[in-house]
């Protein structure tokens, strides 16, 4: 099963229309799962009042938030 189909049950916040992880610890846990899935480095970044996942995939910088309890690219 792909990580993109797994539900995100952690607390979230809305900042500028994006749903983000409320806590850094929860974001780091999902960053580790996403890194394994994509086989690349994934970190976390404070965005307003929440935390987003960040990394570079195929040479492109990417950020992920949450949409409907699933991970979603923010760009």
C-alpha positions as CSV (number, residue, x, y, z in Angstrom):
1,X,0.0,0.0,0.0
2,X,1.3,3.4,-0.9
3,X,1.8,6.0,1.9
4,X,-0.4,8.4,-0.1
5,X,-3.4,6.1,0.6
6,X,-2.8,5.8,4.3
7,X,-5.0,8.0,6.5
8,X,-3.4,10.8,8.6
9,X,-5.1,10.7,12.0
10,X,-2.8,13.3,13.6
11,X,-4.1,16.7,14.7
12,X,-4.0,19.3,12.0
13,X,-4.2,23.1,11.6
14,X,-5.3,25.2,8.7
15,X,-2.9,28.0,7.6
16,X,-3.6,30.1,4.5
17,X,-5.9,27.4,3.1
18,X,-3.5,24.6,3.6
19,X,-4.1,21.8,6.1
20,X,-0.8,21.0,7.9
21,X,0.4,18.9,10.8
22,X,-0.2,20.6,14.2
23,X,2.9,19.1,15.8
24,X,6.5,18.7,14.7
25,X,6.7,15.2,16.0
26,X,3.8,14.0,13.9
27,X,5.2,15.7,10.8
28,X,8.6,14.0,11.4
29,X,6.9,10.6,11.7
30,X,5.2,11.1,8.4
31,X,8.4,12.5,6.8
32,X,10.1,9.2,7.7
33,X,7.4,7.2,6.0
34,X,7.4,9.4,2.9
35,X,11.2,9.2,2.7
36,X,11.0,5.4,2.6
37,X,8.2,5.5,0.0
38,X,10.0,8.0,-2.4
39,X,13.5,6.8,-1.5
40,X,14.8,10.4,-0.9
41,X,15.4,12.8,2.0
42,X,12.3,14.3,3.4
43,X,12.3,16.9,6.2
44,X,9.8,19.1,8.0
45,X,9.3,22.9,7.9
46,X,7.3,25.3,10.0
47,X,4.7,27.0,7.9
48,X,2.7,29.5,9.8
49,X,1.0,27.7,12.6
50,X,1.7,24.2,11.3
51,X,4.3,21.8,9.9
52,X,4.7,20.7,6.3
53,X,6.8,17.9,4.8
54,X,9.6,19.1,2.4
55,X,12.0,17.5,0.0
56,X,13.3,17.3,-3.5
57,X,11.8,14.8,-5.9
58,X,13.2,14.4,-9.4
59,X,15.1,17.7,-9.0
60,X,12.0,19.6,-8.0
61,X,11.5,21.1,-4.5
62,X,8.2,19.8,-3.0
63,X,6.0,20.5,0.0
64,X,3.3,18.2,1.3
65,X,0.4,19.0,3.5
66,X,-2.8,17.1,4.1
67,X,-6.1,17.0,2.2
68,X,-9.0,14.9,3.4
69,X,-6.8,12.8,5.7
70,X,-4.3,12.0,2.9
71,X,-0.9,13.5,2.1
72,X,-1.1,16.1,-0.8
73,X,1.5,18.2,-2.5
74,X,1.0,21.8,-1.8
75,X,2.4,23.1,-5.1
